[in-house]
Amino acid sequence: MHHFNIHIQSFHQVREFVSLAMVQPFDVLVGNDKQQINGKSFMGMFSLDYARPVRVSVRCSDEEFSRFRTAASRFLV
């Protein structure tokens, strides 16, 4: 399992992150210690509290992780 933290600050950024997550061939989980949601779900992503960074967790190859993390680099903390 690979992880990285992101910080989202607007509706537009939620929409952009979900679009990135949706094209990944693996599950994308986003959340904190208490809650994890499907990062490919607009409704799920809107339910998170973005006052603090959230953790992205994926189970994929190192190469896939590197590509996804690079694509999501504008959100990295």
DSSP file (Angstrom, degrees, kcal/mol; ACC not computed):
  #  RESIDUE AA STRUCTURE BP1 BP2  ACC     N-H-->O    O-->H-N    N-H-->O    O-->H-N    TCO  KAPPA ALPHA  PHI   PSI    X-CA   Y-CA   Z-CA
    1    1 A M              0   0    0      0, 0.0     2,-0.3     0, 0.0    58,-0.2   0.000 360.0 360.0 360.0 132.7    0.0    0.0    0.0
    2    2 A H  E     -A   58   0A   0     56,-3.3    56,-2.5    59,-0.0     2,-0.3  -0.822 360.0-170.4-109.1 150.5    1.3    3.4   -1.0
    3    3 A H  E     +A   57   0A   0     -2,-0.3     2,-0.3    54,-0.2    54,-0.2  -0.971  14.5 165.9-139.8 152.1    0.3    6.7    0.7
    4    4 A F  E     -A   56   0A   0     52,-1.8    52,-3.5    -2,-0.3     2,-0.4  -0.952  30.4-119.7-156.8 158.4    0.6   10.5    0.3
    5    5 A N  E     -A   55   0A   0     -2,-0.3    72,-1.7    50,-0.2     2,-0.3  -0.790  26.5-173.4-103.2 142.0   -1.1   13.5    1.8
    6    6 A I  E     -AB  54  76A   0     48,-2.9    48,-2.5    -2,-0.4     2,-0.4  -0.903  15.8-148.2-128.4 159.2   -3.0   16.1   -0.1
    7    7 A H        -     0   0    0     68,-2.5     2,-0.4    -2,-0.3    43,-0.1  -0.986  14.2-169.4-128.3 121.4   -4.7   19.4    0.7
    8    8 A I        +     0   0    0     -2,-0.4     3,-0.1    44,-0.2    67,-0.0  -0.916  11.0 174.1-113.1 135.6   -7.8   20.4   -1.2
    9    9 A Q        +     0   0    0     -2,-0.4     2,-0.3     1,-0.1    -1,-0.1   0.439  56.3  30.2-122.8  -2.0   -9.2   23.9   -0.9
   10   10 A S  S  > S-     0   0    0      1,-0.1     4,-1.9     0, 0.0     5,-0.1  -0.977  74.7-107.1-154.6 165.0  -12.0   24.3   -3.3
   11   11 A F  H  > S+     0   0    0     -2,-0.3     4,-2.5     1,-0.2     5,-0.2   0.904 119.4  55.9 -57.7 -43.8  -14.9   22.6   -5.2
   12   12 A H  H  > S+     0   0    0      1,-0.2     4,-2.4     2,-0.2    -1,-0.2   0.894 106.7  49.4 -58.8 -41.5  -12.8   22.9   -8.4
   13   13 A Q  H  > S+     0   0    0      2,-0.2     4,-2.7     1,-0.2    -1,-0.2   0.870 108.7  52.4 -68.6 -36.6   -9.9   21.0   -6.8
   14   14 A V  H  X S+     0   0    0     -4,-1.9     4,-2.7     2,-0.2     5,-0.2   0.953 111.8  46.9 -60.1 -48.7  -12.3   18.2   -5.5
   15   15 A R  H  X S+     0   0    0     -4,-2.5     4,-2.0     1,-0.2    -2,-0.2   0.896 113.0  48.9 -60.4 -42.2  -13.6   17.9   -9.1
   16   16 A E  H  X S+     0   0    0     -4,-2.4     4,-1.8     2,-0.2    -1,-0.2   0.909 112.1  47.7 -65.7 -42.7  -10.0   17.8  -10.5
   17   17 A F  H  X S+     0   0    0     -4,-2.7     4,-2.7     2,-0.2    -2,-0.2   0.926 110.7  51.1 -66.0 -43.6   -8.8   15.2   -8.0
   18   18 A V  H  X S+     0   0    0     -4,-2.7     4,-2.6     1,-0.2    -1,-0.2   0.903 108.2  53.3 -60.1 -40.7  -11.8   12.9   -8.6
   19   19 A S  H  X S+     0   0    0     -4,-2.0     4,-0.9    -5,-0.2    -1,-0.2   0.895 110.6  46.9 -61.0 -40.2  -11.1   13.2  -12.3
   20   20 A L  H >< S+     0   0    0     -4,-1.8     3,-0.5     1,-0.2     4,-0.3   0.919 113.8  47.9 -65.2 -43.5   -7.5   12.1  -11.8
   21   21 A A  H >< S+     0   0    0     -4,-2.7     3,-1.6    18,-0.3     5,-0.2   0.873 103.3  62.3 -65.6 -37.8   -8.6    9.3   -9.5
   22   22 A M  H 3< S+     0   0    0     -4,-2.6    -1,-0.2     1,-0.3    -2,-0.2   0.786 100.0  52.8 -62.9 -28.9  -11.2    8.0  -11.9
   23   23 A V  T << S+     0   0    0     -4,-0.9    -1,-0.3    -3,-0.5    -2,-0.2   0.489  85.9 104.5 -87.6  -1.3   -8.8    7.2  -14.6
   24   24 A Q  S <  S-     0   0    0     -3,-1.6     4,-0.1    -4,-0.3    -3,-0.0  -0.597  70.1-139.2 -80.2 140.5   -6.6    5.1  -12.4
   25   25 A P  S    S+     0   0    0      0, 0.0     2,-0.3     0, 0.0    -1,-0.1   0.265  82.9  60.2 -82.6  14.6   -6.9    1.3  -12.8
   26   26 A F  S    S-     0   0    0     -5,-0.2    -2,-0.1    34,-0.0     2,-0.1  -0.882  96.9 -83.2-135.4 165.0   -6.7    0.7   -9.0
   27   27 A D        -     0   0    0     -2,-0.3    32,-0.6    32,-0.3     2,-0.5  -0.429  35.4-156.1 -69.9 143.7   -8.8    1.8   -6.0
   28   28 A V  E     -C   58   0A   0     30,-0.1    11,-3.6    -2,-0.1     2,-0.4  -0.979   8.8-168.8-123.4 115.6   -8.1    5.2   -4.6
   29   29 A L  E     -CD  57  38A   0     28,-2.7    28,-3.0    -2,-0.5     2,-0.4  -0.882   3.6-173.7-106.6 136.9   -9.0    5.7   -0.9
   30   30 A V  E     +CD  56  37A   0      7,-2.4     7,-3.0    -2,-0.4     2,-0.3  -0.988  31.9  77.8-130.4 137.6   -9.0    9.2    0.7
   31   31 A G  E     -CD  55  36A   0     24,-1.9    24,-3.2    -2,-0.4     5,-0.2  -0.983  60.1 -88.0 168.2-152.5   -9.5   10.1    4.3
   32   32 A N        -     0   0    0      3,-2.5    22,-0.1    -2,-0.3     3,-0.1  -0.599  61.2 -64.9-138.1-163.5   -8.1   10.3    7.8
   33   33 A D  S    S+     0   0    0      1,-0.2     3,-0.1    -2,-0.2    -2,-0.0   0.783 132.0  37.0 -64.6 -26.9   -7.8    8.0   10.8
   34   34 A K  S    S+     0   0    0      1,-0.2     2,-0.4     0, 0.0    -1,-0.2   0.701 120.8  32.1 -99.1 -22.8  -11.6    7.8   11.3
   35   35 A Q        -     0   0    0     -3,-0.1    -3,-2.5     2,-0.0     2,-0.4  -0.998  51.2-176.6-145.6 134.2  -12.9    7.8    7.8
   36   36 A Q  E     +D   31   0A   0     -2,-0.4     2,-0.3    -5,-0.2    -5,-0.2  -1.000  14.9 180.0-129.6 132.4  -11.9    6.5    4.4
   37   37 A I  E     -D   30   0A   0     -7,-3.0    -7,-2.4    -2,-0.4     2,-0.6  -0.801  39.6 -86.3-126.3 168.3  -13.9    7.1    1.2
   38   38 A N  E >   -D   29   0A   0     -2,-0.3     3,-1.8    -9,-0.2     7,-0.3  -0.654  30.1-152.3 -75.7 116.6  -13.7    6.2   -2.4
   39   39 A G  T 3  S+     0   0    0    -11,-3.6   -18,-0.3    -2,-0.6   -17,-0.2   0.537  93.8  62.9 -69.3  -5.8  -11.6    8.9   -4.1
   40   40 A K  T 3  S+     0   0    0    -12,-0.4     2,-0.6   -19,-0.2    -1,-0.3   0.367  86.9  89.7 -96.0   2.9  -13.4    8.2   -7.3
   41   41 A S    <>  -     0   0    0     -3,-1.8     4,-2.6     1,-0.2     5,-0.2  -0.892  59.0-161.8-107.3 117.7  -16.7    9.3   -5.8
   42   42 A F  H  > S+     0   0    0     -2,-0.6     4,-2.1     2,-0.2    -1,-0.2   0.938  96.1  48.9 -58.9 -46.8  -17.8   13.0   -6.0
   43   43 A M  H  > S+     0   0    0      1,-0.2     4,-0.7     2,-0.2    -1,-0.2   0.915 112.7  47.5 -62.0 -43.2  -20.3   12.5   -3.2
   44   44 A G  H >4 S+     0   0    0      1,-0.2     3,-1.1     2,-0.2     4,-0.4   0.926 111.0  50.8 -62.8 -44.8  -17.8   10.8   -1.0
   45   45 A M  H >< S+     0   0    0     -4,-2.6     3,-1.0     1,-0.3    -1,-0.2   0.848 106.5  55.0 -64.0 -34.1  -15.1   13.4   -1.6
   46   46 A F  H 3< S+     0   0    0     -4,-2.1    -1,-0.3     1,-0.2    -2,-0.2   0.666  98.8  64.1 -73.4 -14.2  -17.5   16.2   -0.7
   47   47 A S  T << S+     0   0    0     -3,-1.1    -1,-0.2    -4,-0.7    -2,-0.2   0.612  84.8  96.5 -83.6 -11.4  -18.2   14.5    2.7
   48   48 A L  S <  S-     0   0    0     -3,-1.0     2,-0.7    -4,-0.4     6,-0.0  -0.425  77.8-121.0 -80.1 153.8  -14.6   15.0    3.9
   49   49 A D        -     0   0    0     -2,-0.1     3,-0.5     1,-0.1    -2,-0.1  -0.849  24.1-172.8 -91.2 117.2  -13.4   17.8    6.1
   50   50 A Y        +     0   0    0     -2,-0.7    -1,-0.1     1,-0.2   -42,-0.1   0.156  56.5 106.0-100.1  18.9  -10.7   19.6    4.2
   51   51 A A  S    S+     0   0    0      2,-0.1    -1,-0.2   -44,-0.1   -42,-0.0   0.790  92.3  27.7 -64.3 -25.8   -9.6   21.9    7.0
   52   52 A R  S    S-     0   0    0     -3,-0.5   -44,-0.2     1,-0.1   -46,-0.1  -0.871 105.3 -81.9-127.8 162.2   -6.6   19.7    7.3
   53   53 A P        -     0   0    0      0, 0.0     2,-0.3     0, 0.0   -46,-0.2  -0.266  43.7-144.0 -60.3 153.7   -4.7   17.5    4.7
   54   54 A V  E     -A    6   0A   0    -48,-2.5   -48,-2.9    -4,-0.1     2,-0.4  -0.833  13.6-114.5-118.4 159.4   -6.2   14.1    4.0
   55   55 A R  E     -AC   5  31A   0    -24,-3.2   -24,-1.9    -2,-0.3     2,-0.5  -0.796  17.8-153.6-100.8 133.0   -4.3   10.9    3.2
   56   56 A V  E     -AC   4  30A   0    -52,-3.5   -52,-1.8    -2,-0.4     2,-0.4  -0.905  14.1-171.1-102.7 129.5   -4.5    9.1   -0.1
   57   57 A S  E     +AC   3  29A   0    -28,-3.0   -28,-2.7    -2,-0.5     2,-0.3  -0.981   8.1 171.1-125.1 132.9   -4.0    5.4   -0.1
   58   58 A V  E     -AC   2  28A   0    -56,-2.5   -56,-3.3    -2,-0.4     2,-0.6  -0.989  27.6-145.7-139.7 147.9   -3.6    3.1   -3.1
   59   59 A R        +     0   0    0    -32,-0.6     2,-0.3    -2,-0.3   -32,-0.3  -0.927  56.2 109.4-114.1 104.3   -2.6   -0.5   -3.7
   60   60 A C  S    S-     0   0    0     -2,-0.6    -2,-0.1   -34,-0.1     2,-0.0  -0.909  70.0 -64.7-159.6 179.4   -0.7   -0.5   -7.0
   61   61 A S     >  -     0   0    0     -2,-0.3     4,-2.5     1,-0.1     5,-0.2  -0.304  48.2-110.1 -72.8 163.1    2.8   -1.0   -8.5
   62   62 A D  H  > S+     0   0    0      1,-0.2     4,-2.4     2,-0.2     5,-0.1   0.883 120.2  51.9 -59.7 -39.3    5.6    1.4   -7.7
   63   63 A E  H  > S+     0   0    0      2,-0.2     4,-2.1     1,-0.2    -1,-0.2   0.920 110.5  46.6 -65.6 -44.9    5.4    2.7  -11.3
   64   64 A E  H  > S+     0   0    0      2,-0.2     4,-2.5     1,-0.2     5,-0.2   0.903 112.6  51.3 -63.3 -40.9    1.7    3.3  -11.2
   65   65 A F  H  X S+     0   0    0     -4,-2.5     4,-3.0     1,-0.2     5,-0.3   0.927 108.5  50.8 -61.8 -45.4    2.1    5.0   -7.8
   66   66 A S  H  X S+     0   0    0     -4,-2.4     4,-2.1     1,-0.2    -1,-0.2   0.906 111.8  47.3 -60.3 -43.2    4.8    7.3   -9.2
   67   67 A R  H  X S+     0   0    0     -4,-2.1     4,-2.3     2,-0.2    -1,-0.2   0.920 114.7  46.0 -64.8 -44.3    2.6    8.3  -12.2
   68   68 A F  H  X S+     0   0    0     -4,-2.5     4,-1.9     2,-0.2    -2,-0.2   0.926 112.5  49.7 -65.9 -44.7   -0.4    9.0  -10.0
   69   69 A R  H  < S+     0   0    0     -4,-3.0    -1,-0.2     1,-0.2    -2,-0.2   0.893 111.6  49.5 -62.3 -39.6    1.5   10.9   -7.4
   70   70 A T  H >< S+     0   0    0     -4,-2.1     3,-1.4    -5,-0.3    -1,-0.2   0.917 110.0  50.6 -64.5 -43.2    3.1   13.0  -10.2
   71   71 A A  H 3< S+     0   0    0     -4,-2.3     3,-0.3     1,-0.3    -2,-0.2   0.829 115.6  43.1 -62.8 -31.9   -0.4   13.7  -11.7
   72   72 A A  T >X S+     0   0    0     -4,-1.9     3,-2.1     1,-0.2     4,-0.5   0.214  79.6 116.4 -96.6  13.8   -1.7   14.8   -8.3
   73   73 A S  G X4  +     0   0    0     -3,-1.4     3,-0.9     1,-0.3    -1,-0.2   0.775  64.3  65.3 -59.4 -29.7    1.4   16.8   -7.4
   74   74 A R  G 34 S+     0   0    0     -3,-0.3    -1,-0.3     1,-0.2    -2,-0.1   0.715 105.4  46.0 -67.2 -17.0   -0.5   20.1   -7.3
   75   75 A F  G <4 S+     0   0    0     -3,-2.1   -68,-2.5   -69,-0.1    -1,-0.2   0.533  85.5 120.7 -98.8  -8.4   -2.4   18.8   -4.3
   76   76 A L  B <<   B    6   0A   0     -3,-0.9   -70,-0.2    -4,-0.5    -3,-0.0  -0.233 360.0 360.0 -63.6 143.6    0.6   17.4   -2.3
   77   77 A V              0   0    0    -72,-1.7    -1,-0.1   -71,-0.0   -71,-0.1   0.395 360.0 360.0 -91.4 360.0    1.3   18.7    1.1
